[in-house]
Amino acid sequence: LRMKKQNPKSKCVYIAPLKSLARERLKEWSKRLGGPPLNWKVLELSGDTSHDSHVLNSADVLICTPEKWDLISRGWRGVSGDFSSSGARNGRKFVREVGLLVIDEIHLLGEDRG
């Protein structure tokens, strides 16, 4: 809440180690944050979803997997693939608007998944 109060255009990125956990958070947070009085747009970005840059830029909370965040965060410099139809420029804008980055289960990053 403080992040949005200080900068209403800032975004929160939550990185979940598994798509199933990302889905759980999407359901839970869409109910809690998506309705009145906050009316925040909560969006999931994983291997099962695809969104254009306009939808991503309108999100207040982005729930994603490490792989998708890697694609976005590296793509913002134009290093790897296109982030969106507008390429690195939109990716750079999105990454610069991130005011809070939450990494859940960070000790699992880099581990083999079953």
LINWO-V706443 format. One record per pair of residues at least 24 apart in sequence whose C-alpha atoms are under 7 Angstrom apart, sorted by the first residue. I is the first residue (numbers start at 1). J is the second residue. Records with the same first field share a line. If there is no record, write none. Layout:
BEGIN
I: J, J
END
This chain:
BEGIN
3: 99
9: 97
10: 97, 98, 99
11: 60, 61, 97, 98, 99, 100
12: 60, 61, 62, 98, 99, 100, 101
13: 61, 62, 63, 98, 100, 101, 102
14: 62, 63, 64, 101, 102, 103
15: 63, 64, 65, 66, 102, 103, 104
16: 64, 65, 66, 103, 104
17: 65, 66, 104, 105, 108
18: 65
19: 46, 65
22: 63, 64
26: 63
52: 84
53: 84, 90
57: 94
END
